[in-house]
């Protein structure tokens, strides 16, 4: 390990980069100054910030006030009632965070070579989905009645981050070869901390920390991984122990455990020939806890990271009842049941059923129920579906092939929310979901097609795994994905499928969007997409225009089977159609006459699609006209629609004035400098008036 990059002098650029990498919305420390404050005032505060940070790296000492943190108790569940039900999150001062981030930035790049491949959390170029795939593969045959002995231990570490022994951490850092100065920087950061507790917004107490790593400190995740490396290496030493027997399928890759932060899974054979059962005589009987359990006990005694037996579970197959009871006695763990949750994903021995995806469905329904009381437009609901609900689904889609029944259920929840504002209230949709999930360029709302996105994300996972040939579980995972991923069914052969995947990763990074485009159903392009979704329009206005262009607005003509008569209640015309509402009424024609005069064209507008097509193709010479054409011409469509409903009892002249007044609110002042001639300027003044 090279010492120079870790202990090189800290520059002003390093400090500024660390500060500006802190999110503006991150909680400020005890003194209330957020990172946003320092960013906005960098020209003033920058020199002092740099001087304070450099002082630490030169002297090796940190001011007590800078390393003071506020502990905020975040409930782990809605029914939290005990101290154990709360998670302490430390709100550190920004200056301390800058120091911590500089150390963390230097530490992170070397972890990939330093940390055991079985550890994936917070290590560059490693992903949690590798652990999930590996565990799923090892569980595949656990439901068989006749199978070789095997045992999996799901370990829960008691108050993981809060229990780390500082002396142990110092010894591990030194033992791994970190420079002494770098170790002292780290120990100064974690061992000089003081705390106050925030209760109902008020600070209480002032006390010094004695152990543990602060959740909220940028350095803590990397230090926790380094602590677990001690356990990884002790478990790794078992591979050369002749008394240790690997879990089936694990010997080829020397796999004894999987770790993602404090989520720890251990693997063993679990037969009477295995010391885990401790069915031994004489000297061997002294290790009655078993080799793996001895490693765990030793690790807990050294590090402070002890096991919670009540929250740890055993999963066994091919083992007699007597042997299973003996293993339970040795470990103190209870027997677990499938499926169980690992890294937020349910895993089971047999293939997951639709019922076992209930946590995903419940999560989506929970979000929708929380929004049900809010007054949201359809455009607002669209954004929530796109950014939140489909974001929740994406994590699952990237890990598991989602069954059709689950996709249909989540789609149903989203559809009900879009059109009815509630997950459980079924309201007839104005537009079919197969059209909604199309891109905006094809007349949809840009929602993802779940099946195609599922295939695209699984293909990305395949490429990520097969490109890392030194991965601990590469051989097993490649076999799993090659057999099960539907991409191979579509392409017809493994070789062709891999060639296709490499095309999507020609630049060295996998192009998920190109893969998604390959799988998703295609539709014809439409000409009015950019017009309807122009950034100058409010989203709710764009949504109304989109419905109008798709001829899905609920005019009386559309509701003829549900109401008595379809005549226009405003003017008495025989049919209240979409084009009548927007273009044919005398009052509306007067509005459009003035608008066309403002915009400088004379073409007759009689149908919404024809008007949109013509406006899209029209090329005006003056840039201001082009901008205002979208900014004024399109808002007129929905303003006319809304005002007619509200002003039905008013005189036509009054309605016209209200509409024109509303349209004039769409200010064009930012574009005034674009008017080139005095005539254009006068035209602009008329609009402003």
N, C-alpha and C positions, 0 to 999 in steps of 0.2 A: 504494500500500500504506500503510495507516494504521500509524503507528509506536506510537501509544499502547497498544494492547492487548498488544503484544509486550514493552514495557519498563515496564509499570505496576508499582507496588510489589507485592511478594508478601505475602499475608496469611496468618494462621494457618490459615484455612479452606483456602486453596490447598495448604498444606503437609500438612495432615491428609488432604485428599482424595487427594493424590498418594501418600501413605504407605499409606492403606487400599486403594488400587487395586492395590498389589503383592500378588500371591498369597502365601498363607501357606506354600505348599510350594516357593517359589522358593529357590534355593540362597543361603545367606548369604555374605557377603564374607569377607575374610581374618580378621576378628576374631570371626566365628561368631555374630553377632547377626542373627537373621532378622527379617523384617517382622512376623511373628507376635509376637515378643517385644515390639516397640515398640507394637503394637496392644493387647496385653493389659495393658501397663504404661503406657498413654498418659497416664493421670492423673498419673503420676510423671515419666515421661521426656518427655512432650509439650513442656513449656516449653523444655527444653534442646535438643530436636530443632529446634523452631521457631527458636530463637536461632542455632543452627549454620547452618541453611539461609539465614536472612535475612542472616547475616554475609557469605555468598558473594555474594548479589545486591546488597548495599550496597558491599562493597569490591572486588568483581570478582576476588577471589583465593580459591583453594580450598586447604585444608590438604592437604599432601602425603599424610598418612596416610589421609585420606578418599578420595582418588582412586587408591588402590592397589588392584589387582585380582589375583585368582588365575586363571591360565590353566589350564583343564582340557582335556586333549587327548582329544577324542571321535573314535573311529574312524569313518571313512566307510563301511567295509564290514567284514564278519567276518574278512577275510583281510588286514587292514591290517598292513603290515610296514615301510613307509617313512614319513618325516616328512610327505611329501605326502599320505599316506593318512589323516592326522588333521586334524580341524577344531578350531582353538583357540577355546574358549568362555570369555569373561571373566566371572568371578563378582565383581561389584562390591559395594562396601559399600552398606548400605541408605541411609545418609544421602546418598551420592552419587546413588543411584537416585532419591531424592526430588527432588534438584536437577534431574537429567536429565529426569524425567517432567514437571516443571513447565514446562521449556523446550519439551519435545516437545508438551505439551498446547496451548501457545500457538502452536506452529508448525503443527500439523496442520490447523487449519481453513482456512488460507490456501493450502494446497497445491493444492486443486482448481482455483483460478483461476490459479495460478502455473505448474503443471506441464503439459507437453504432453499432450493427450488420448491419445496413443499409449502413455503410461506409466500403468500401472494399479496397481502395487504400492504399498501403504501410503498411498494417496490416498483420502480419504473419498468415498463414493458411487461407487466404481469397483470392478469385480469381474474376476477373472482369466478367467471364462468368456467375456467379450467377446473377449479375445485368442484363445482357443481357437477360438471360432466363426469369427472373421475368418480365421484361418490355414486352417481346414478349407475355407472357401469359396474361398480363393485357390489351394488345392491340388487342387481338384476335377478339373481337366482335365489335370493333369500326366502322366497315363498315356496321353494321346492321342498318336498318331504324327504327325498333322498339326495343328500348333498354332502360334500366334505365339510368338516368342522370349520367354522369361521365366526369371528366376533368383531363387532365395531363398537367403540366407546365414544359417545358424544359427551364431551367434557364442558362443564361450566366452571369458569374461574370466578371466585368470589371477589366482587368489587375490584375488577382487574386493574384498571389504571390507578385506583386510589391506594393500592396495597404494595406498590413496587418499593423494594428496599433500596435506599440510595447507595449504601456501601456495596451491595450486590451489583448495581448498575455501574459503579465506578470500576469494579473488578472486571466486569465483562468488557467494558470499553477498553481498558488497558490490555486485557488478554487478547482482544481482537487486533491489537497493534495500532490503535489510534495514538497520535502524538500527545504527549503529556499536557502541552498547552491547550490543545483542543479539548481534552478531557476536563481540564480545569474550567474552561469556559462553560462547558455544559453543566458541570456540577455547581458552578456559581449561579447559573440560571435557575436550577431546580431546587437547590438547598437553601437559598436565602429568601425564599418567598414568604410573604405574610398575607393574611386573608381577613376580610370582613364579610359578613353574611347579609345578603339583601333579603329582607322580609317585608312584603307589602310595600316595596319601594324605598324603605328606610334601611340604612346600614347599621348593623349591630356587631359589636365585638371587634377585637383586633388580636390575632394570634398567629404564631409562627407554624409553618408546616413542618411535619416530622417525617413524612414518607409520601410516596405516591407521585404520579404525574398529573398535571392539571389538564382536564379536558377543556380545550379552548386555547391551549398553548400550541403554536405551530410546530414546535419541536417534539411534542409528546408522542405523536403516532410513530415517528421513526425510532425513538428511544424504546417504545414498547416492543416493536419488532425486534430490536437488538436484544432485549431481555429474553424474548421467546427463542432467540437463536441458541441460547444455552440449552434449552430443552430439546430443540431440534437436533443438536449435536449429540446429546446424551442418547436420544432415541436412535440416532444414526449409528451410534456405537453398537447397538444391539444387533445390527446386521452381521457383524463378525462374531457374535456369540453363538456357539454351537447349540446352546439350549433354546435359542429363540427360533420359532417357526413363523414364517411370513403368512399373512392372510393370502388365500388363493388369489392369483393374478397380480400380486404385489412383488413377488420375488424378482421378476424380470426387470422391474424398474426401481428396485430397492426402496419401496414405499412403505413407511411405517406410520405416517400421519399426514394430515392435511391441516393447515392453519390459515385462517384469515382473521387477523387481529386476535380477539379473544374467543373466536369460534374455532374450537379444536376438536378434530376427529382422529381417533387412534384405531389402528388395524392390527389384529392378531389372528392366529389360527384358532385358538380356543379349544383344543382337544386335550385329552388326558395325557398325551405325550408332550404337552406344552407346559412350560413352567407357569403360564398365566393361571392354570388351574391349581397349581401348587400341590399336585398329587405326587409328592416326592418323599423319599426316605432320607434319613441321616442328615448330612450337611445340606442337601438341597431343600430340606424341609424348613431351614431357617429363612429362606426367601419366600415365605408363604403368601406375600402380597403379589407375587409375580414380578417378572422383570419390568414390564411396562409400568405397573403400579408403583414399583420402587423408584423408577425414574420420576414419576409425577410427585411422589412424596419428597424426594430429594430436591426437586426443583422448587416445591412450595416452601421448604425449610430455608432454602438459600435466598430466594427472591421475594418471598412474602405473597406470591401468587398461589394461593391454596385452592383446592377443589371444593366445590359445593356438592357434596354427595346427593343431597336431596334434589338437585336440579340436573344431575348427570344421569345418563341413560345407557343401557346396554342393548344391543341388537345382535341376536345370535341365531345361527342356523346350523343344522347337522350336529347338534350337541344334545346329549341325553339330559333328562330332567335333573338327575343328580349332579352332573357336571355344571349345569347352568346355575343351580342353587349354590354350588360351591364358589363359582365365580362371583355371584352376587354377594356372598358373604365376604369374600376377599376384598372386593372393591367398595362395598356399601352402596352400590348404584342400584337403581330400580330398573326393571325391564321395560324398555320403550315399545311403542306401537307405531306402525306405519299408517299413514304418512307422517313424517315429522318435518318441521320447517328448518331449512338450512340456508342461511344468507337470504332470507326472505322468500325462498322458493320451496314448495312442498316436494319432498323426495320420498319414494316408496319402492318396495321390491317389485311388485307388478307395475304395469303401466298405469299412470294416473287416470282416474275416472273423471267425468265431468264434475261430480260432486266435490272432488278433491281440489278443484279450482275455485271453490267457494270464497276463499279469502280474496282473490282478485275481484270477483263479482261484488263481494261485500264492500271492498274498498271503493269501487266506482260508485256504488249506490250510496255510500256514506258521504262522498263528496257532493253528489247531486242533492241529497236530502239537506245538506248544509246550505246549499244555494237556493233551495226551493222557496224560501221566504223572501228572497231578494227580488226587487223589481228589475228584471233584466230583459233587454230586447233580444230578439233572435240573433242579432249580430253579436251581442255580448255572450250569449250561450255558445255560439259558434267558437268564439275565441277560447272559452273555458274548455270546451270539448277538445279543441285542437292542441292547446298548450298544457292542460292539466290531465284530463282523462286519458288521452292517447299517449301522454308521457308516462303515466302509470302502466299502461299496457305494454309500452315499448320494452321495459325491463324484462317482463315475462316473455315477450316475443323473441328477445335476443337469446333466451336460454332454452326454451321448450317449444316443441311443435304444439301449438294450441289447437285443441279439438274444435270441430265445426260447431258443436253445441255451445261451447264457451264463447266462441266468436259471435254467434247469433245472439246470445244472451247479453253480452256487453254492447253489441250494436243496438239491441232493443232498448236498453237503458239510455244510451246516448240519443237515440231517435226520439224517445218519449220526452227527454229533457229539452231537446231542441225545439220541438213543436208545442209541448205542453208545459214546460217548466218544472216537471216532476218526473221522477224515475218510474213511478208506478201508474201514473195516469196516462192511459192510452188515448192519444188524439190523432185523428187522421192526418198523415203527413201531406203537405202540399207538393212535395217533390220526393220521388222514390230515392231510397238510400243508395242504390247503385248509381244514380246520377249525381248525388251529393258527394260521393267519395271520389269522383273524378277531379282532376286538376282544374283550376279556374280557367285555364286555356281551353278546356273541353266542356265548359259550361257547368262545372261542379263548384263545390265550396272548398276543395283542396284537402278534404279529410283523407287519411290514409286508408288504403285497402288492407285490412288486417292480415288476410292470408298472404298477399304478396309481400307485405312488410315483414311478416314472420319468416318467409323464405329468404328474404334479403338479409335480415339480421343473422339468421342461422348460417347463411353462406359466408357472411363476414367472420363469424366465429370460427368456421371451418378454415378459412384462409389464415386467420391469426394463429390458429393452433398448428396447422401444417407448416407454416413458415418458421416456427420456432422448433427446430428439430432437436434442440437440447432440452426441451420441456420435459419435466419429470414424468408426465403422463401422456406424452405425444402419441406413442404407439397405440395405446388403448383408445384414446379419444378419437384419433383418426379413423380407426376401425368403426367406432360407434357412429360417428357422423357420416362416414361414407355409406353405411348401410341404411341409416334411418332418415337422412335428410331427403326431402322430396325433390331436391334439385337433380339428384341422380336419376330419379324416375323420369323426370321431364327430358333430360338429355340422353338417356338411353344407355350410357356407359360411364364408368368411373373416370376413364381417361378424358372423354369429351367434357365431362362436368368440370374436372380440374382445369382443363384448358379454358373453359368459359370463366371460371373463377379468376384465373390468372389474367385474363383480359380486363376484368374489372379492377385489377390491382396492378396495371401496367406501370403506373407512376411510383410504385412502392407503397402506396397507401390504398386500402380497399375503398372503392367508390360505391358506397351503399346505395346512393341515389340511382346510379346506372343499373345496378342489380335490381332495384325495385321497379324501374321502368321496364326491365325485361320481363318481369313476372306479372305486372298488373295488367288488367284488361284495358285495351285502348279504345278511345272514342274519337269521333270527328272533331276537328278544331273548330272553334267559333270565332267570329270576327270582332265581337264586342267585349271581350274579356278585359282588355286594358282600359276601356272606357268605363265599364261598370265598377271596376275595382281600383280606379285611379286614386293615388294617395291623397289628393286634395279633398276627396269626399269623406264624410263621416262614415264609419262602418255600417251604421244602421241605415243610412241613406243608400249605400251601395247594396245592402241586402234587399231593400225594397225594389231598387232598380233591377237587381238580378231576378227577383220574382216576376217583375213586369216583363222583362225580356224573355223569360221562359213561359210567359202567359199563364202564370200561376197565382196572380193576385185574385183575391176573393171578391170579384165584382158580382152583381146580381145575376149576370148571365151565367156565372159559374155555380151560383147557388139556386138555380131555377127549380131543382128537385127538392129543395129544403125550405123554400119560402114561397109566399104567394106573390106571383107576378115578378117580372124582371125589368120593369120600366124604371127609368132614371128618376129618383125622387127629387132631384134638383131642377130638372128642366122638363120632365114629362116625356122624354124620348122613349120609344117603344122598348129599346134594349139598352141596359147599362153595361156596355162592353168596355174592355180595357182601352181601346183606341178612342171610344166615345168619351171616356172619362178624362183622358189626357189631351185629346186633340180636337174633338168634334163639337163640343159645346161652345156656344157663342162667346160666353165669358172667357173660356179657356183659349179660344182662338184669338181673342183680343190680347190676352197675356202673351201668347206666342208671337203675335205681330210685333209687340214692343220689344220682346227679347231678340227676335231676328233682326230688327232694326238696329239694336245695340251691337249685335254680333256681326252685322254687316253681310248677311246673306238673305236671299229671297226665296229659296226653294220651299215649296209647300211641304209641311210635315203632317202626315195623316196617319201613320202607323209607327208604333214605338220601335220595332225592329228595323224598319226602313230608315227611320230617323237616326238610330244608333249607327247603322251601317254607313250612312252618308257622312255623319259627323266624324266617324273613324277615318274615312278615306279623304276627307276634306283637308287640304293643305293651305293654310293661311300664310300670307307673306310676313305679317308682323307677329313676332313671338308673343306679344301681349295678348293678341286676339286668340291665339291658340290656347294659351293658359286660361284665359277668361272663358273661353268656349267650354272648357271642362268645368271651370269653377262656377260659372253662372248657368250655363245651359242645362247641365245635368241636375243640379239641385232643383231647378224649376220643375222637373218631373215629379219628384216626391212632394214638393211643396204644394203643387197644384192638387195632387192626390189627397194630401192631408187637409188642406184648407177647404176643399169642397165638402168633406165630411163634417167639418166643424162649422162651416158657414152656410149651411143649407137654408137657413131661415133668413139670411140677410139678402139685401138687394144685390143684384149682379155687380153694380158699380162698386159697391163697398167691398165685395169679394175680390174684385180685380185689384183694387188699391191695396188690400191686405196682402195678396199674393205678391204684387210687385214690391211692396215694402219688405216682405220677408226675403225675397230674392236679393234685394239690395244689401241685406245684412252680410252677404258673403263678400267681404271686403277684398278689394283688389289692390289696396294701397302698396303692398310689397312689390307689385309689378309696375308701379307708376313710372319708374325710370326706364321702362322698356318702350313707352310710347314715344314714337320718333317724330311725329308731326304735330303741328298745332291743332289740326283737325282731330287727330287721335286724342290729344289732350282734352279737347272740348268734349269729345265722346266719353272720355273717362270721367270728366266732371259731372256729366249728366247722370252717369251710373252712381257716382258718389252721392249725388243729390237724392 
